[in-house]
Amino acid sequence: MHLFLFSMVVVVYILAMTGNAAMVLLIWADARLHTPMYFLLSQLSFLDIFFTSVTVPKMIVGSLFGWTSISFGGCGAQMFFFMFLGAAECLLLALMAYDRYVAICNPLRYPILMNCQTCLLMVVASWLGGSLNASVQTVMTLQFPYCGSRKIAHFFCEVPSLLMLACEDTTAYEQVLFVTGVVVLLVPIAFITTSYALILMAVLRMRSVEGRRKALATCSSHLTVVNLFYGPLVYTYMLPASYHSPGQDDVVSVFYTVLTPMLNPVIYSLRNKEVTGAMKKVIGKCRVSRTS
């Protein structure tokens, strides 16, 4: 069973890295995909590459060689980059919902509202927001004394698992953590919900069946990714610790650290004709170059 689980994690990690790297290169190589939506999608894939690499390689090495220890500084670094990239992805998904709202509800103003400068500002804002969130939580988590057991009941250094080892009362900090979760998770979810409510109203008013189908296909891909990413995070960070056990946390964490980054490029490519068309074009060029 241990070997089977190890093999599954390795395969899924390789698929996640390959799929997201292919998505970034495909968007960069095909001029038809040089639009704001695909620029933001490439940034999502870029974040997923690093997000899954923060925890999974260490987990793979630990399972293979039994090297399950980590230094205090290494634990802090892993926790910082995990929260940094995770919060940045939460914010980026919310901004991608705004991009879809402008494209469907204000198509004539879309080139003006979603120009190159705006797209860059969106990406920078998500990275800055993620770094601010990670800096605050990492500093506050590491300031607690850990004088008892040093064994983390988790496969990587995550805030809830470390707080269980603290020797002081962490109730006040858990309240701060809850407020941070509201800002990083619930506010973007409310923003996404509002955006898609307006999008749905605009789609229902469309006369073109083809335009309605295309809009729903694009939005359904984004909503699927949002649910897969936000759902486990809300479960881990918003629910009280008494509502879930360390074993349940392990399963949920595997979902948003390994499975979701693998599924994102699959979801966007299968439901998007432009991406599949660009992929077929690249594959066709490779076949022609081989035969010649």
Number of C-alpha atoms within 10 A of each C-alpha: 6 9 10 9 11 15 13 12 19 17 11 17 23 13 19 26 20 14 20 26 17 16 26 19 11 18 20 15 13 14 10 13 17 12 16 21 16 19 19 20 23 23 17 24 24 17 21 26 21 16 23 24 19 20 21 19 14 18 19 19 13 14 16 13 8 10 12 15 13 13 8 12 10 12 17 19 14 20 24 25 21 24 22 25 25 28 25 27 28 24 24 26 25 22 22 23 25 19 19 22 23 19 20 21 17 13 13 11 11 17 14 10 16 19 12 14 9 13 20 14 11 18 20 14 16 22 21 15 21 25 20 15 22 22 16 13 20 21 12 14 21 18 9 16 12 15 10 9 10 12 11 16 17 16 19 22 21 22 20 17 18 21 21 16 18 19 13 12 11 14 10 9 14 19 11 14 20 17 14 17 19 16 15 20 22 17 15 20 21 12 15 20 15 15 21 19 13 13 23 18 11 16 20 10 10 13 9 9 11 10 13 17 12 15 19 15 15 15 19 16 19 21 16 14 19 20 13 17 22 20 15 19 20 14 16 20 18 18 12 11 16 6 9 12 10 14 11 11 20 15 12 16 20 17 18 20 22 23 19 21 29 25 19 25 27 18 15 21 19 12 17 15 14 13 21 14 13 19 18 12 13 15 12 12 11 11 11 10 9 8 6 5
